[in-house]
Amino acid sequence: MTNSTVTINKAGAGTGAVRSNPDGIDCRATCNGKFPLGSTIHLTAVPDPGSIFAGWSGDCSGTGPCLISPNATVTATFNIASPPAESGGGGCTVAPSAAGDMMLPTMFLMSLIVLLWRTSRP
């Protein structure tokens, strides 16, 4: 069976990995994988924390999974994720919502999303 090469390039200031199915590519920089002629290769981009996957270029385009054939050259672009925009200059107070409500000491786990609502008090 004749094999051909798939070349993966990396662009952008962010970081991440490109993986293939079937196995043959799992890289974080420029790399090559060999696959049988006639096969279909499914590429997936996996950005690292603090990075985003901006898209494919070359023999694939878009931001979703990439389907290619052997003898393809693809570039995966990873950018640094932008921090959330700040607005206002106020502070935050967590308090019971009505007389008699209790607040208990609370411990937050890393990666826990906490939603806060802004209210006006006369």
N, CA, C and O atoms as a GROMACS GRO file, in nm:
protein
  488
    1MET      N    1   0.084  -0.116   0.000
    1MET     CA    2   0.000   0.000   0.000
    1MET      C    3   0.090   0.124   0.000
    1MET      O    4   0.188   0.130   0.074
    2THR      N    5   0.055   0.221  -0.082
    2THR     CA    6   0.133   0.344  -0.093
    2THR      C    7   0.084   0.447   0.006
    2THR      O    8  -0.036   0.471   0.019
    3ASN      N    9   0.178   0.508   0.077
    3ASN     CA   10   0.145   0.614   0.173
    3ASN      C   11   0.179   0.749   0.113
    3ASN      O   12   0.266   0.761   0.027
    4SER      N   13   0.110   0.850   0.160
    4SER     CA   14   0.144   0.987   0.123
    4SER      C   15   0.145   1.070   0.251
    4SER      O   16   0.100   1.026   0.356
    5THR      N   17   0.196   1.191   0.239
    5THR     CA   18   0.221   1.274   0.356
    5THR      C   19   0.118   1.384   0.371
    5THR      O   20   0.077   1.446   0.273
    6VAL      N   21   0.077   1.407   0.494
    6VAL     CA   22  -0.004   1.523   0.530
    6VAL      C   23   0.087   1.612   0.615
    6VAL      O   24   0.148   1.566   0.711
    7THR      N   25   0.095   1.740   0.579
    7THR     CA   26   0.180   1.834   0.651
    7THR      C   27   0.093   1.932   0.729
    7THR      O   28   0.000   1.991   0.675
    8ILE      N   29   0.125   1.948   0.856
    8ILE     CA   30   0.054   2.042   0.943
    8ILE      C   31   0.151   2.153   0.981
    8ILE      O   32   0.261   2.127   1.030
    9ASN      N   33   0.110   2.276   0.959
    9ASN     CA   34   0.186   2.393   1.003
    9ASN      C   35   0.106   2.464   1.112
    9ASN      O   36  -0.017   2.450   1.118
   10LYS      N   37   0.174   2.538   1.196
   10LYS     CA   38   0.110   2.613   1.304
   10LYS      C   39   0.139   2.761   1.283
   10LYS      O   40   0.251   2.798   1.250
   11ALA      N   41   0.037   2.846   1.303
   11ALA     CA   42   0.053   2.991   1.292
   11ALA      C   43  -0.015   3.058   1.410
   11ALA      O   44  -0.095   2.995   1.480
   12GLY      N   45   0.017   3.184   1.433
   12GLY     CA   46  -0.045   3.262   1.539
   12GLY      C   47   0.037   3.262   1.666
   12GLY      O   48   0.130   3.183   1.682
   13ALA      N   49   0.002   3.351   1.757
   13ALA     CA   50   0.074   3.367   1.883
   13ALA      C   51   0.023   3.273   1.993
   13ALA      O   52   0.086   3.260   2.098
   14GLY      N   53  -0.092   3.208   1.970
   14GLY     CA   54  -0.147   3.116   2.068
   14GLY      C   55  -0.084   2.978   2.054
   14GLY      O   56   0.003   2.956   1.970
   15THR      N   57  -0.130   2.886   2.138
   15THR     CA   58  -0.077   2.750   2.137
   15THR      C   59  -0.191   2.650   2.135
   15THR      O   60  -0.304   2.680   2.175
   16GLY      N   61  -0.161   2.530   2.088
   16GLY     CA   62  -0.259   2.424   2.083
   16GLY      C   63  -0.204   2.306   2.007
   16GLY      O   64  -0.089   2.307   1.962
   17ALA      N   65  -0.286   2.204   1.994
   17ALA     CA   66  -0.245   2.081   1.926
   17ALA      C   67  -0.338   2.052   1.810
   17ALA      O   68  -0.453   2.096   1.808
   18VAL      N   69  -0.287   1.978   1.713
   18VAL     CA   70  -0.367   1.926   1.602
   18VAL      C   71  -0.358   1.774   1.610
   18VAL      O   72  -0.249   1.718   1.620
   19ARG      N   73  -0.474   1.709   1.606
   19ARG     CA   74  -0.480   1.563   1.615
   19ARG      C   75  -0.558   1.508   1.497
   19ARG      O   76  -0.645   1.574   1.442
   20SER      N   77  -0.524   1.385   1.459
   20SER     CA   78  -0.592   1.324   1.344
   20SER      C   79  -0.663   1.196   1.383
   20SER      O   80  -0.629   1.130   1.482
   21ASN      N   81  -0.762   1.163   1.303
   21ASN     CA   82  -0.830   1.034   1.308
   21ASN      C   83  -0.843   0.990   1.163
   21ASN      O   84  -0.914   1.055   1.086
   22PRO      N   85  -0.778   0.882   1.122
   22PRO     CA   86  -0.703   0.787   1.203
   22PRO      C   87  -0.576   0.849   1.261
   22PRO      O   88  -0.527   0.952   1.214
   23ASP      N   89  -0.523   0.782   1.366
   23ASP     CA   90  -0.402   0.830   1.431
   23ASP      C   91  -0.289   0.847   1.330
   23ASP      O   92  -0.285   0.779   1.228
   24GLY      N   93  -0.200   0.937   1.361
   24GLY     CA   94  -0.085   0.963   1.275
   24GLY      C   95  -0.033   1.104   1.297
   24GLY      O   96   0.083   1.133   1.270
   25ILE      N   97  -0.122   1.192   1.345
   25ILE     CA   98  -0.083   1.330   1.374
   25ILE      C   99  -0.131   1.365   1.515
   25ILE      O  100  -0.248   1.348   1.548
   26ASP      N  101  -0.039   1.413   1.595
   26ASP     CA  102  -0.068   1.468   1.727
   26ASP      C  103   0.048   1.562   1.757
   26ASP      O  104   0.146   1.523   1.821
   27CYS      N  105   0.035   1.686   1.711
   27CYS     CA  106   0.150   1.775   1.719
   27CYS      C  107   0.111   1.916   1.762
   27CYS      O  108  -0.005   1.956   1.752
   28ARG      N  109   0.211   1.988   1.811
   28ARG     CA  110   0.193   2.124   1.861
   28ARG      C  111   0.271   2.224   1.776
   28ARG      O  112   0.267   2.344   1.804
   29ALA      N  113   0.340   2.178   1.674
   29ALA     CA  114   0.418   2.263   1.584
   29ALA      C  115   0.410   2.200   1.446
   29ALA      O  116   0.325   2.113   1.423
   30THR      N  117   0.496   2.240   1.355
   30THR     CA  118   0.496   2.180   1.222
   30THR      C  119   0.529   2.031   1.234
   30THR      O  120   0.623   1.993   1.304
   31CYS      N  121   0.451   1.948   1.166
   31CYS     CA  122   0.476   1.804   1.168
   31CYS      C  123   0.417   1.741   1.043
   31CYS      O  124   0.345   1.805   0.967
   32ASN      N  125   0.449   1.615   1.022
   32ASN     CA  126   0.399   1.538   0.909
   32ASN      C  127   0.340   1.407   0.959
   32ASN      O  128   0.383   1.353   1.061
   33GLY      N  129   0.242   1.357   0.886
   33GLY     CA  130   0.187   1.225   0.912
   33GLY      C  131   0.173   1.150   0.782
   33GLY      O  132   0.146   1.210   0.678
   34LYS      N  133   0.191   1.020   0.786
   34LYS     CA  134   0.179   0.938   0.665
   34LYS      C  135   0.049   0.858   0.673
   34LYS      O  136   0.017   0.797   0.775
   35PHE      N  137  -0.025   0.860   0.562
   35PHE     CA  138  -0.155   0.793   0.554
   35PHE      C  139  -0.166   0.722   0.420
   35PHE      O  140  -0.106   0.765   0.322
   36PRO      N  141  -0.242   0.612   0.415
   36PRO     CA  142  -0.262   0.542   0.288
   36PRO      C  143  -0.333   0.631   0.186
   36PRO      O  144  -0.425   0.705   0.222
   37LEU      N  145  -0.292   0.622   0.062
   37LEU     CA  146  -0.362   0.694  -0.045
   37LEU      C  147  -0.509   0.654  -0.045
   37LEU      O  148  -0.540   0.537  -0.022
   38GLY      N  149  -0.597   0.747  -0.069
   38GLY     CA  150  -0.740   0.718  -0.074
   38GLY      C  151  -0.810   0.730   0.059
   38GLY      O  152  -0.933   0.721   0.065
   39SER      N  153  -0.735   0.750   0.166
   39SER     CA  154  -0.801   0.760   0.297
   39SER      C  155  -0.849   0.903   0.321
   39SER      O  156  -0.801   0.998   0.260
   40THR      N  157  -0.945   0.916   0.411
   40THR     CA  158  -0.994   1.047   0.454
   40THR      C  159  -0.943   1.070   0.594
   40THR      O  160  -0.957   0.985   0.682
   41ILE      N  161  -0.884   1.187   0.616
   41ILE     CA  162  -0.825   1.219   0.745
   41ILE      C  163  -0.907   1.330   0.810
   41ILE      O  164  -0.935   1.432   0.748
   42HIS      N  165  -0.945   1.308   0.933
   42HIS     CA  166  -1.024   1.403   1.011
   42HIS      C  167  -0.929   1.472   1.108
   42HIS      O  168  -0.874   1.407   1.197
   43LEU      N  169  -0.909   1.605   1.092
   43LEU     CA  170  -0.821   1.681   1.181
   43LEU      C  171  -0.904   1.761   1.281
   43LEU      O  172  -1.008   1.817   1.247
   44THR      N  173  -0.856   1.766   1.403
   44THR     CA  174  -0.920   1.844   1.508
   44THR      C  175  -0.816   1.934   1.573
   44THR      O  176  -0.706   1.889   1.604
   45ALA      N  177  -0.851   2.060   1.593
   45ALA     CA  178  -0.763   2.155   1.661
   45ALA      C  179  -0.807   2.167   1.806
   45ALA      O  180  -0.926   2.182   1.835
   46VAL      N  181  -0.711   2.160   1.898
   46VAL     CA  182  -0.740   2.166   2.041
   46VAL      C  183  -0.657   2.280   2.101
   46VAL      O  184  -0.538   2.263   2.128
   47PRO      N  185  -0.720   2.398   2.124
   47PRO     CA  186  -0.644   2.510   2.180
   47PRO      C  187  -0.610   2.487   2.327
   47PRO      O  188  -0.686   2.424   2.401
   48ASP      N  189  -0.495   2.538   2.368
   48ASP     CA  190  -0.456   2.534   2.509
   48ASP      C  191  -0.534   2.641   2.586
   48ASP      O  192  -0.587   2.734   2.524
   49PRO      N  193  -0.543   2.629   2.719
   49PRO     CA  194  -0.606   2.735   2.798
   49PRO      C  195  -0.536   2.869   2.770
   49PRO      O  196  -0.414   2.876   2.765
   50GLY      N  197  -0.615   2.973   2.751
   50GLY     CA  198  -0.561   3.104   2.720
   50GLY      C  199  -0.543   3.129   2.572
   50GLY      O  200  -0.502   3.238   2.531
   51SER      N  201  -0.574   3.028   2.490
   51SER     CA  202  -0.565   3.042   2.344
   51SER      C  203  -0.699   3.006   2.283
   51SER      O  204  -0.782   2.940   2.345
   52ILE      N  205  -0.719   3.051   2.159
   52ILE     CA  206  -0.838   3.013   2.083
   52ILE      C  207  -0.793   2.963   1.947
   52ILE      O  208  -0.689   3.004   1.896
   53PHE      N  209  -0.872   2.874   1.890
   53PHE     CA  210  -0.844   2.827   1.754
   53PHE      C  211  -0.910   2.924   1.658
   53PHE      O  212  -1.032   2.939   1.660
   54ALA      N  213  -0.830   2.989   1.574
   54ALA     CA  214  -0.881   3.092   1.482
   54ALA      C  215  -0.922   3.035   1.347
   54ALA      O  216  -1.001   3.097   1.277
   55GLY      N  217  -0.871   2.917   1.309
   55GLY     CA  218  -0.914   2.858   1.183
   55GLY      C  219  -0.804   2.786   1.109
   55GLY      O  220  -0.686   2.790   1.144
   56TRP      N  221  -0.848   2.718   1.003
   56TRP     CA  222  -0.761   2.643   0.913
   56TRP      C  223  -0.732   2.726   0.788
   56TRP      O  224  -0.812   2.811   0.749
   57SER      N  225  -0.619   2.700   0.727
   57SER     CA  226  -0.590   2.753   0.593
   57SER      C  227  -0.510   2.649   0.517
   57SER      O  228  -0.465   2.550   0.574
   58GLY      N  229  -0.492   2.673   0.389
   58GLY     CA  230  -0.426   2.575   0.304
   58GLY      C  231  -0.531   2.486   0.239
   58GLY      O  232  -0.625   2.536   0.177
   59ASP      N  233  -0.515   2.355   0.254
   59ASP     CA  234  -0.609   2.260   0.193
   59ASP      C  235  -0.736   2.240   0.275
   59ASP      O  236  -0.814   2.149   0.246
   60CYS      N  237  -0.757   2.322   0.376
   60CYS     CA  238  -0.878   2.318   0.457
   60CYS      C  239  -0.909   2.460   0.501
   60CYS      O  240  -0.818   2.542   0.513
   61SER      N  241  -1.036   2.490   0.525
   61SER     CA  242  -1.072   2.624   0.571
   61SER      C  243  -1.182   2.613   0.676
   61SER      O  244  -1.242   2.507   0.694
   62GLY      N  245  -1.207   2.723   0.745
   62GLY     CA  246  -1.310   2.725   0.847
   62GLY      C  247  -1.252   2.707   0.985
   62GLY      O  248  -1.130   2.708   1.004
   63THR      N  249  -1.341   2.690   1.083
   63THR     CA  250  -1.298   2.674   1.222
   63THR      C  251  -1.343   2.543   1.284
   63THR      O  252  -1.311   2.514   1.399
   64GLY      N  253  -1.417   2.463   1.210
   64GLY     CA  254  -1.462   2.334   1.262
   64GLY      C  255  -1.363   2.224   1.229
   64GLY      O  256  -1.252   2.252   1.184
   65PRO      N  257  -1.402   2.099   1.253
   65PRO     CA  258  -1.315   1.988   1.215
   65PRO      C  259  -1.284   1.993   1.066
   65PRO      O  260  -1.364   2.043   0.986
   66CYS      N  261  -1.170   1.941   1.029
   66CYS     CA  262  -1.120   1.949   0.892
   66CYS      C  263  -1.111   1.808   0.833
   66CYS      O  264  -1.052   1.720   0.895
   67LEU      N  265  -1.169   1.787   0.716
   67LEU     CA  266  -1.158   1.659   0.645
   67LEU      C  267  -1.068   1.680   0.524
   67LEU      O  268  -1.095   1.764   0.439
   68ILE      N  269  -0.961   1.601   0.517
   68ILE     CA  270  -0.867   1.614   0.406
   68ILE      C  271  -0.831   1.477   0.352
   68ILE      O  272  -0.863   1.374   0.412
   69SER      N  273  -0.764   1.478   0.240
   69SER     CA  274  -0.707   1.357   0.180
   69SER      C  275  -0.556   1.365   0.193
   69SER      O  276  -0.502   1.473   0.217
   70PRO      N  277  -0.487   1.252   0.177
   70PRO     CA  278  -0.341   1.257   0.180
   70PRO      C  279  -0.286   1.355   0.076
   70PRO      O  280  -0.356   1.394  -0.017
   71ASN      N  281  -0.160   1.393   0.093
   71ASN     CA  282  -0.090   1.492   0.011
   71ASN      C  283  -0.142   1.633   0.037
   71ASN      O  284  -0.127   1.720  -0.049
   72ALA      N  285  -0.202   1.658   0.152
   72ALA     CA  286  -0.254   1.790   0.186
   72ALA      C  287  -0.155   1.863   0.276
   72ALA      O  288  -0.076   1.802   0.349
   73THR      N  289  -0.160   1.995   0.268
   73THR     CA  290  -0.085   2.081   0.360
   73THR      C  291  -0.186   2.176   0.424
   73THR      O  292  -0.258   2.248   0.354
   74VAL      N  293  -0.190   2.176   0.556
   74VAL     CA  294  -0.288   2.254   0.631
   74VAL      C  295  -0.216   2.336   0.737
   74VAL      O  296  -0.120   2.290   0.799
   75THR      N  297  -0.263   2.459   0.756
   75THR     CA  298  -0.210   2.543   0.864
   75THR      C  299  -0.321   2.566   0.966
   75THR      O  300  -0.433   2.604   0.931
   76ALA      N  301  -0.289   2.541   1.092
   76ALA     CA  302  -0.381   2.567   1.204
   76ALA      C  303  -0.334   2.695   1.272
   76ALA      O  304  -0.218   2.706   1.313
   77THR      N  305  -0.424   2.793   1.286
   77THR     CA  306  -0.389   2.919   1.350
   77THR      C  307  -0.452   2.925   1.489
   77THR      O  308  -0.573   2.913   1.506
   78PHE      N  309  -0.365   2.944   1.589
   78PHE     CA  310  -0.407   2.960   1.728
   78PHE      C  311  -0.370   3.101   1.772
   78PHE      O  312  -0.255   3.143   1.757
   79ASN      N  313  -0.466   3.175   1.824
   79ASN     CA  314  -0.441   3.310   1.874
   79ASN      C  315  -0.454   3.312   2.026
   79ASN      O  316  -0.515   3.223   2.085
   80ILE      N  317  -0.398   3.415   2.086
   80ILE     CA  318  -0.413   3.434   2.230
   80ILE      C  319  -0.554   3.485   2.255
   80ILE      O  320  -0.600   3.577   2.188
   81ALA      N  321  -0.623   3.425   2.351
   81ALA     CA  322  -0.760   3.466   2.384
   81ALA      C  323  -0.758   3.605   2.447
   81ALA      O  324  -0.671   3.636   2.528
   82SER      N  325  -0.854   3.686   2.409
   82SER     CA  326  -0.865   3.821   2.466
   82SER      C  327  -0.928   3.812   2.604
   82SER      O  328  -1.022   3.735   2.624
   83PRO      N  329  -0.877   3.890   2.699
   83PRO     CA  330  -0.942   3.891   2.831
   83PRO      C  331  -1.078   3.956   2.820
   83PRO      O  332  -1.101   4.036   2.729
   84PRO      N  333  -1.170   3.925   2.911
   84PRO     CA  334  -1.302   3.988   2.907
   84PRO      C  335  -1.288   4.140   2.918
   84PRO      O  336  -1.201   4.190   2.989
   85ALA      N  337  -1.374   4.210   2.850
   85ALA     CA  338  -1.372   4.356   2.854
   85ALA      C  339  -1.420   4.404   2.991
   85ALA      O  340  -1.513   4.348   3.048
   86GLU      N  341  -1.355   4.506   3.040
   86GLU     CA  342  -1.396   4.565   3.168
   86GLU      C  343  -1.488   4.682   3.140
   86GLU      O  344  -1.468   4.756   3.043
   87SER      N  345  -1.587   4.699   3.224
   87SER     CA  346  -1.674   4.815   3.209
   87SER      C  347  -1.703   4.871   3.347
   87SER      O  348  -1.711   4.797   3.445
   88GLY      N  349  -1.718   4.999   3.353
   88GLY     CA  350  -1.749   5.063   3.481
   88GLY      C  351  -1.629   5.065   3.573
   88GLY      O  352  -1.523   5.011   3.540
   89GLY      N  353  -1.645   5.124   3.685
   89GLY     CA  354  -1.536   5.131   3.780
   89GLY      C  355  -1.584   5.104   3.921
   89GLY      O  356  -1.519   5.142   4.018
   90GLY      N  357  -1.698   5.039   3.931
   90GLY     CA  358  -1.759   5.018   4.062
   90GLY      C  359  -1.704   4.897   4.133
   90GLY      O  360  -1.610   4.832   4.088
   91GLY      N  361  -1.764   4.870   4.245
   91GLY     CA  362  -1.725   4.756   4.324
   91GLY      C  363  -1.839   4.656   4.329
   91GLY      O  364  -1.936   4.666   4.255
   92CYS      N  365  -1.826   4.562   4.415
   92CYS     CA  366  -1.924   4.455   4.424
   92CYS      C  367  -1.946   4.423   4.571
   92CYS      O  368  -1.850   4.411   4.648
   93THR      N  369  -2.071   4.408   4.610
   93THR     CA  370  -2.105   4.368   4.746
   93THR      C  371  -2.200   4.251   4.738
   93THR      O  372  -2.297   4.254   4.662
   94VAL      N  373  -2.173   4.150   4.815
   94VAL     CA  374  -2.263   4.036   4.822
   94VAL      C  375  -2.333   4.046   4.956
   94VAL      O  376  -2.268   4.047   5.062
   95ALA      N  377  -2.466   4.054   4.952
   95ALA     CA  378  -2.542   4.074   5.076
   95ALA      C  379  -2.673   3.998   5.067
   95ALA      O  380  -2.720   3.967   4.958
   96PRO      N  381  -2.735   3.967   5.183
   96PRO     CA  382  -2.867   3.903   5.181
   96PRO      C  383  -2.965   3.990   5.104
   96PRO      O  384  -2.954   4.113   5.104
   97SER      N  385  -3.062   3.927   5.039
   97SER     CA  386  -3.156   4.002   4.956
   97SER      C  387  -3.273   4.059   5.036
   97SER      O  388  -3.339   4.151   4.988
   98ALA      N  389  -3.299   4.009   5.154
   98ALA     CA  390  -3.411   4.061   5.234
   98ALA      C  391  -3.378   4.044   5.382
   98ALA      O  392  -3.291   3.965   5.419
   99ALA      N  393  -3.450   4.118   5.464
   99ALA     CA  394  -3.428   4.107   5.608
   99ALA      C  395  -3.450   3.963   5.651
   99ALA      O  396  -3.546   3.898   5.609
  100GLY      N  397  -3.363   3.915   5.734
  100GLY     CA  398  -3.377   3.779   5.784
  100GLY      C  399  -3.302   3.675   5.702
  100GLY      O  400  -3.282   3.564   5.749
  101ASP      N  401  -3.261   3.710   5.579
  101ASP     CA  402  -3.182   3.615   5.500
  101ASP      C  403  -3.047   3.597   5.566
  101ASP      O  404  -2.995   3.687   5.632
  102MET      N  405  -2.991   3.482   5.548
  102MET     CA  406  -2.859   3.455   5.605
  102MET      C  407  -2.759   3.436   5.493
  102MET      O  408  -2.792   3.387   5.385
  103MET      N  409  -2.638   3.476   5.520
  103MET     CA  410  -2.529   3.447   5.429
  103MET      C  411  -2.436   3.352   5.502
  103MET      O  412  -2.395   3.379   5.615
  104LEU      N  413  -2.403   3.243   5.439
  104LEU     CA  414  -2.312   3.147   5.498
  104LEU      C  415  -2.176   3.162   5.433
  104LEU      O  416  -2.167   3.201   5.316
  105PRO      N  417  -2.070   3.132   5.506
  105PRO     CA  418  -1.938   3.134   5.442
  105PRO      C  419  -1.941   3.041   5.321
  105PRO      O  420  -1.996   2.932   5.327
  106THR      N  421  -1.882   3.085   5.212
  106THR     CA  422  -1.886   3.008   5.088
  106THR      C  423  -1.745   2.987   5.037
  106THR      O  424  -1.661   3.077   5.041
  107MET      N  425  -1.720   2.868   4.988
  107MET     CA  426  -1.592   2.838   4.927
  107MET      C  427  -1.618   2.812   4.779
  107MET      O  428  -1.707   2.734   4.745
  108PHE      N  429  -1.541   2.874   4.690
  108PHE     CA  430  -1.558   2.856   4.547
  108PHE      C  431  -1.448   2.767   4.493
  108PHE      O  432  -1.331   2.782   4.529
  109LEU      N  433  -1.486   2.675   4.408
  109LEU     CA  434  -1.389   2.588   4.342
  109LEU      C  435  -1.330   2.657   4.221
  109LEU      O  436  -1.396   2.741   4.159
  110MET      N  437  -1.207   2.622   4.186
  110MET     CA  438  -1.148   2.677   4.064
  110MET      C  439  -1.234   2.635   3.946
  110MET      O  440  -1.286   2.524   3.943
  111SER      N  441  -1.248   2.722   3.850
  111SER     CA  442  -1.325   2.699   3.728
  111SER      C  443  -1.475   2.706   3.750
  111SER      O  444  -1.551   2.677   3.658
  112LEU      N  445  -1.520   2.742   3.869
  112LEU     CA  446  -1.662   2.757   3.896
  112LEU      C  447  -1.706   2.893   3.844
  112LEU      O  448  -1.640   2.994   3.870
  113ILE      N  449  -1.815   2.896   3.773
  113ILE     CA  450  -1.868   3.021   3.722
  113ILE      C  451  -1.969   3.075   3.823
  113ILE      O  452  -2.062   3.005   3.861
  114VAL      N  453  -1.950   3.198   3.865
  114VAL     CA  454  -2.039   3.262   3.961
  114VAL      C  455  -2.107   3.378   3.890
  114VAL      O  456  -2.040   3.465   3.835
  115LEU      N  457  -2.239   3.379   3.892
  115LEU     CA  458  -2.314   3.486   3.829
  115LEU      C  459  -2.353   3.589   3.934
  115LEU      O  460  -2.407   3.553   4.039
  116LEU      N  461  -2.326   3.715   3.906
  116LEU     CA  462  -2.363   3.824   3.997
  116LEU      C  463  -2.457   3.917   3.924
  116LEU      O  464  -2.439   3.945   3.806
  117TRP      N  465  -2.558   3.966   3.994
  117TRP     CA  466  -2.652   4.060   3.936
  117TRP      C  467  -2.629   4.196   3.999
  117TRP      O  468  -2.607   4.206   4.120
  118ARG      N  469  -2.634   4.298   3.919
  118ARG     CA  470  -2.618   4.434   3.968
  118ARG      C  471  -2.756   4.490   3.999
  118ARG      O  472  -2.847   4.484   3.917
  119THR      N  473  -2.770   4.545   4.118
  119THR     CA  474  -2.897   4.606   4.156
  119THR      C  475  -2.870   4.745   4.212
  119THR      O  476  -2.761   4.773   4.263
  120SER      N  477  -2.969   4.830   4.203
  120SER     CA  478  -2.959   4.965   4.259
  120SER      C  479  -3.032   4.967   4.391
  120SER      O  480  -3.139   4.908   4.405
  121ARG      N  481  -2.975   5.034   4.486
  121ARG     CA  482  -3.042   5.052   4.615
  121ARG      C  483  -3.063   5.200   4.636
  121ARG      O  484  -2.973   5.280   4.611
  122PRO      N  485  -3.183   5.238   4.682
  122PRO     CA  486  -3.210   5.381   4.702
  122PRO      C  487  -3.124   5.440   4.811
  122PRO      O  488  -3.134   5.559   4.841
   0.00000   0.00000   0.00000
